[in-house]
């Protein structure tokens, strides 16, 4: 009799946690942790104009008037590649400028690569879930993977820069494409 009690206790010790785990997953009581700070684009949007071999890009579309959020985005576009350290040669910040944009001639864009944006590409970006007022991360194949909606306030801008840097470092570490 004692032999069967020990066997029963051993079965309970191993079976109960597995049953509880299965129940938690089926009932969706468990919310899995996420490590990314930005918003993951599902599905990733491919823009062939952003495909540059071995280069990850931070992409931002410059509005016609540059407010505090815009200036914060430009600040982060300058700082994040510098803060990436040894990986900064794998990063590029890209500012998309519409043809009629007057902000593009100011010193705000100093040190940032600018590219003229055509109407179809602008419409494609505007249709994304987070719209145009966002910093996007694009991989070397031109897939836009993550979005960081613009924020206002000095502390929020600095935190957003840290978040972009953290996600980029993780992407660069695990990336086999660039």
Secondary structure, 3 states (H helix, E strand, C coil): CHHHHHHHHHHHHHHHHHHHHHHHHHCCCCCCCCCCCCEEEEEEEECHHHCCCCCEEEEEECCCCCCHHHHHHHHHHHHHHHHCHHHHHHEEEEEEECCCCCHHHCHHHCCCEEEECCHHHHHHHHCCCCCCCEEEEECCCCEEEEEEECCCCHHHHHHHHHHHHHHHHHHHHHCCCC
